[in-house]
Amino acid sequence: MSGNKNITLDDPSPLLTYVGKWDGDDHEGDPFIDRYSNSTFHASSTLGDSMKFTFKGNGIWLFGAFRSNHEYYSTSIDGSPKIYNNGNRPVDVFTQVLYSNSTLGQGRHEVVLTNERGYNGTDPGEGYGWLDLDFVIYQTSSSPEGGQTKMGDMIFTTGTPRVQLHL
């Protein structure tokens, strides 16, 4: 069988490199922890904190939440100029696409997600300016063949990207 495979990585995956003061451990006080995949997420409220992921594939999707205490973040693929987005919403929403690109050529790519707290001269104030990452899906045509295979913290699927939960 040939074709594209989708690989889901939950936020604690060792394949994701967090730079800065990301918190991925203790979110027990968050009343919405159960809205995140596997009740886990990595969060940052520090300007410049980043997550880097290098993969061999042809598509990438980053998922997180848009919440009332979130603010600006940026994404970049393969060193391209940053794309800025605002993750602030009056009502918290989860399993949101922070970034997607399904037009990459098959090959090695690096995606960078960065906290841009205070972008555009904003001052989010104490307790605000958050960015979180819940999970990543990347697409490749070079992963193991078959309908679905689970290996550690990765799940391989075929077809259109969709949310996969680790059991």
BAKOL-34903 format. One line per 5 residues: their letters; for each residue y, z, x of N, C-alpha, C. Coordinates in steps of 0.05 Angstrom, whole numbers. Atoms other than C-alpha are relative to their C-alpha. Layout:
<recs>
A) Y:Z:X:Y:Z:X:Y:Z:X; ... $
</recs>
This chain:
<recs>
MSGNK) -24:0:17:0:0:0:25:0:18; -25:0:-15:69:-17:27:22:5:-19; -23:-6:17:138:-3:1:14:25:10; -15:-23:-7:187:53:4:-13:26:-9; 10:-27:6:168:127:5:25:18:0 $
NITLD) -22:-20:1:215:184:-14:-11:26:11; 7:-25:-12:212:248:27:21:20:-7; -18:-21:8:242:312:1:-2:23:20; -2:-23:-18:265:367:48:16:22:-14; -15:-22:11:284:435:20:19:10:22 $
DPSPL) -21:-7:-19:346:466:53:-10:17:24; 8:-15:-24:307:514:100:-16:-17:20; 16:17:-17:271:454:132:11:1:29; -9:1:-28:273:457:209:10:-28:8; -10:27:-6:289:382:207:30:-2:-5 $
LTYVG) -29:-1:6:359:400:181:13:18:20; -14:-16:-21:407:425:236:26:10:-12; -24:-12:10:460:473:213:17:10:23; -19:-8:-21:521:483:258:22:17:-12; -21:-18:10:567:542:246:-12:24:-13 $
KWDGD) 7:-26:13:563:602:200:-13:-3:-27; 14:5:25:518:575:145:-17:25:-7; 17:-22:10:483:628:102:-22:-12:-16; 23:10:14:413:609:82:-20:21:-8; 20:-21:4:381:676:74:3:17:-25 $
DHEGD) -2:-20:22:409:724:23:19:-9:-22; -16:8:23:432:698:-43:-9:15:-25; 10:-15:23:401:751:-87:21:9:-20; -21:-8:18:468:771:-115:11:-23:-17; -10:24:14:481:700:-140:-16:-2:-27 $
PFIDR) 14:1:26:465:700:-215:-13:-27:-7; 11:27:5:448:626:-211:-20:-10:21; 18:7:-22:399:627:-153:-24:-16:-11; 23:14:11:344:603:-200:6:-29:-8; -8:27:7:383:539:-213:-3:-19:25 $
YSNST) 4:15:-24:370:517:-141:-30:-5:5; 27:7:-6:306:483:-118:-13:23:16; 14:-22:-13:257:538:-98:17:25:3; -19:-23:-1:314:588:-109:11:5:28; -12:-2:-27:342:572:-40:23:-20:2 $
FHASS) -21:19:-8:405:539:-13:14:11:25; -17:-8:-23:448:540:49:29:-3:-8; -28:1:9:522:556:39:18:6:24; -20:-5:-20:584:555:82:28:2:-14; -28:-1:8:656:576:70:19:-3:24 $
TLGDS) -15:2:-25:679:561:141:7:-30:6; -9:27:-7:720:499:158:-14:-10:24; 14:12:-23:681:453:204:-30:5:2; 29:-3:0:612:480:191:-13:-26:-9; 12:25:7:564:422:187:-30:2:-1 $
MKFTF) 29:4:0:493:401:172:-5:-28:10; 6:27:-10:464:343:211:-30:-5:-4; 28:8:5:400:306:195:-4:-28:11; 8:26:-12:370:249:236:-26:-8:-12; 24:9:13:318:208:201:-5:-30:5 $
KGNGI) 6:29:-2:282:141:204:-5:-9:-29; 3:8:28:292:107:137:20:-21:-8; -19:20:11:334:63:92:17:11:-23; -16:-12:22:364:112:41:1:30:4; -3:-29:-3:390:184:38:16:10:-24 $
WLFGA) -14:-14:22:411:232:-18:1:29:8; -4:-28:-5:441:301:-7:6:13:-27; -4:-14:26:438:350:-66:11:28:5; -11:-27:0:477:414:-79:12:6:-27; -13:-8:25:520:446:-132:30:-5:2 $
FRSNH) -29:0:2:591:437:-155:7:25:-16; -5:-25:13:619:505:-172:29:7:1; -28:-8:2:684:540:-188:11:12:26; -9:-11:-25:687:572:-119:-4:-20:23; 4:20:-21:672:507:-81:26:-16:4 $
EYYST) -24:16:-6:722:460:-48:-8:-25:14; 4:26:-13:727:399:-4:-23:0:21; 20:4:-21:671:372:39:1:-30:7; 1:28:-8:659:307:77:-29:-7:7; 25:11:-9:600:263:92:5:-24:18 $
SIDGS) -2:23:-18:589:211:146:-28:-8:7; 26:11:-8:531:166:163:4:-17:25; 1:16:-25:518:138:233:28:-2:13; -26:0:-13:587:158:258:22:-14:-14; -21:13:16:625:122:203:22:19:-7 $
PKIYN) -21:-19:9:692:150:179:-9:19:-22; 7:-20:20:686:212:137:8:-9:-28; -7:3:29:684:207:61:4:28:-11; -7:-26:10:719:266:29:-5:2:-30; 5:-5:28:698:296:-38:7:29:-6 $
NGNRP) -6:-27:9:717:358:-78:-22:10:-17; 23:-12:15:659:402:-101:9:20:-20; -9:-21:19:703:446:-145:-2:-11:-28; 2:6:28:687:445:-219:6:25:-16; -6:-24:16:711:492:-274:-26:13:-11 $
VDVFT) 26:-11:9:639:500:-298:-21:-8:21; 20:5:-21:582:507:-247:-21:-20:-10; 21:20:6:534:447:-246:-17:-2:25; 20:-1:-22:471:443:-203:-15:-26:2; 16:24:-6:426:390:-173:18:-25:-2 $
QVLYS) -19:22:0:486:345:-161:-2:-15:26; 0:17:-24:488:287:-112:26:4:15; -24:-3:-17:536:306:-56:6:-26:15; -3:25:-15:524:240:-20:-25:-16:-5; 23:18:1:479:179:-28:7:-26:13 $
NSTLG) -2:27:-11:468:114:8:-27:-12:-1; 26:13:3:411:68:-12:1:-28:12; -3:27:-11:435:7:27:-3:-1:30; 4:-1:-29:417:27:98:-23:-19:8; 22:15:-10:374:-19:139:-21:20:11 $
QGRHE) 21:-18:-10:306:12:158:6:5:30; -5:-7:-27:318:49:223:8:29:3; -8:-27:-6:344:113:255:29:4:-9; -26:-6:10:404:144:221:6:30:2; -8:-28:0:444:208:224:21:4:-22 $
VVLTN) -19:-8:20:480:239:164:12:27:7; -13:-25:-6:531:294:173:15:9:-26; -13:-12:23:555:340:116:18:23:12; -18:-19:-13:617:382:135:17:14:-21; -18:-16:17:656:438:101:29:-7:8 $
ERGYN) -27:8:-5:728:413:96:20:19:-15; -17:-21:12:758:478:68:29:-4:7; -29:3:-5:833:469:61:9:-28:4; -7:28:-3:831:393:64:24:-6:-19; -23:8:17:895:361:37:21:22:-3 $
GTDPG) -20:-21:0:935:424:52:-5:21:-21; 6:-20:20:900:465:-1:-7:27:13; 9:-27:-9:889:540:8:-18:11:-21; 18:-9:21:827:559:-30:0:30:-5; -1:-29:4:838:633:-20:-26:14:6 $
EGYGW) 24:-16:-7:789:689:-5:-22:-4:-21; 23:3:19:720:679:-36:-4:-28:-10; 2:28:9:731:604:-46:-4:-18:24; 4:19:-21:722:541:-5:-29:-4:8; 28:1:-6:647:541:-9:-11:-29:-2 $
LDLDF) 16:24:1:599:483:3:-29:9:2; 29:-6:-4:524:487:-8:-17:-24:0; 20:21:-1:464:445:5:-26:11:-11; 24:-9:13:402:451:-38:-25:-14:12; 22:15:-12:356:395:-13:9:-28:6 $
VIYQT) -6:27:-9:354:326:18:-24:-18:-8; 21:20:3:315:264:-2:7:-24:18; -5:25:-14:308:207:46:-23:-20:-6; 18:22:7:274:140:35:-7:-15:26; 9:15:-23:232:104:87:-22:-19:-8 $
SSSPE) 22:18:5:185:46:90:-22:4:22; 19:-4:-22:148:76:150:-15:27:-2; 14:-25:3:120:141:122:-30:-5:-8; 28:4:7:46:153:107:-4:-14:-27; 5:15:25:16:108:53:-12:17:-21 $
GGQTK) 11:-15:22:-5:132:-15:21:8:-20; -18:-7:21:25:157:-79:16:25:6; -15:-24:-6:43:228:-58:-17:16:19; 14:-16:-20:25:270:2:19:24:6; -16:-23:-7:49:341:17:-7:10:28 $
MGDMI) 4:-9:-27:58:363:89:21:22:5; -18:-22:-6:89:432:100:23:1:-19; -23:-2:17:160:431:74:10:-28:-9; -7:27:8:160:356:59:-18:-10:-22; 16:13:20:136:317:-1:6:-29:1 $
FTTGT) -3:29:-1:125:242:3:-6:-11:-28; 5:13:26:131:201:-61:7:-29:2; -8:28:1:137:128:-78:18:-4:-24; -17:7:23:188:96:-124:29:9:4; -27:-8:1:258:116:-143:3:29:7 $
PRVQL) -3:-28:-7:285:181:-113:3:17:-25; -2:-19:22:278:240:-159:-4:28:12; 2:-27:-9:280:315:-152:-30:8:1; 28:-9:-4:214:343:-124:2:30:7; 1:-28:-6:199:417:-125:-24:6:16 $
HL) 23:-9:-16:155:450:-73:-16:21:-15; 17:-19:15:97:487:-105:-12:20:19 $
</recs>
